Amino acid sequence: MEDRVFSVEIRAPVQAVWDEITKLGKVQVPMMNTVLETDFRPGSRLRYYSPDRKYVLVIGEVIECSPPHKFAHTYVMTDLGEAPTLVTWELHEIPQGVRVTVTHSQFSEQSAKTHKRVKGGWAFILENLKALIEQGEVPFKTRFQYGLFGMLMWMLPKRARTENVAAMEKKQ
Amino acid sequence: MSSHDRPPDPLEPVWKALANQWRREILDYLREGPMSTGDLAERFPEVSRFAVMQHLKVLEDSGLVVVRRSGRSRINHLNPVPIQQIYERWVSHYEGRWTEALLSLKRQVERSRETHLPDSHSSTAS
């Protein structure tokens, strides 16, 4: 199945973008309002939590972390629980600032639903990343959508709850 | 002169890239999935391979196409982000009803949640 590639130009120093996408312990607003937890060492676990930490939305394993240019990790949406795929962030310095490219790859029949779902998701994330870094905030519409996500969290399957994701992590 | 003082529209290269029929047709193909430059050129027998490559260069410079290498070939991917930006700038303003629909969904969800919550302490629940 084909790779999904997304790219955006951000008028800011590369370090500002890197700091945002690798921020720990606080909500990464563009990243669907999640909290990242990892130690960035290859082979280490990686989790994207809901803001209240009751759910883990994405799990994975760090593949490569080369600040401030490349961050690659495997990626599983916990509510789907499909086969792991690969997400690669690449930050290239350009005269106007930085070009941020996300390549989502290694899809198979066992990750077909993930393939379908990430089609619009990354465009949304990159657009909000640009807005946050260039303008200091994401649009109202985004915050509104997050409010809605928050209210619909209870609809996520039990396996996405924080106390249950370790079982899914073991399987990978 | 005054137009030179204006900050450049960051989407300018995107508009320019879209203002060409061949390039829009290339994007139509890429929307179906990534394609190598060779395969794309074959879809346009009436245009030279060189011209297709020139068009791809304009699309790449605008950010509408991202090129990934795979062995000896260049694979062209459609990047949906600029399209989304155009959508946000020009289309989303006409979407008042969309927000309204979301708000009404929010109210409905909240209501249905309330009715599902155990309300043993509430005597007013009907």
Boltz contact constraints between the chains, C-beta under 6 A:
constraints:
  - contact:
      token1: [A, 2]
      token2: [B, 33]
      max_distance: 6.0
  - contact:
      token1: [A, 2]
      token2: [B, 34]
      max_distance: 6.0
  - contact:
      token1: [A, 5]
      token2: [B, 66]
      max_distance: 6.0
  - contact:
      token1: [A, 5]
      token2: [B, 77]
      max_distance: 6.0
  - contact:
      token1: [A, 6]
      token2: [B, 79]
      max_distance: 6.0
  - contact:
      token1: [A, 6]
      token2: [B, 81]
      max_distance: 6.0
  - contact:
      token1: [A, 7]
      token2: [B, 63]
      max_distance: 6.0
  - contact:
      token1: [A, 7]
      token2: [B, 66]
      max_distance: 6.0
  - contact:
      token1: [A, 7]
      token2: [B, 79]
      max_distance: 6.0
  - contact:
      token1: [A, 8]
      token2: [B, 81]
      max_distance: 6.0
  - contact:
      token1: [A, 123]
      token2: [B, 80]
      max_distance: 6.0
  - contact:
      token1: [A, 123]
      token2: [B, 81]
      max_distance: 6.0
  - contact:
      token1: [A, 123]
      token2: [B, 84]
      max_distance: 6.0
  - contact:
      token1: [A, 126]
      token2: [B, 81]
      max_distance: 6.0
  - contact:
      token1: [A, 127]
      token2: [B, 84]
      max_distance: 6.0
  - contact:
      token1: [A, 151]
      token2: [B, 109]
      max_distance: 6.0
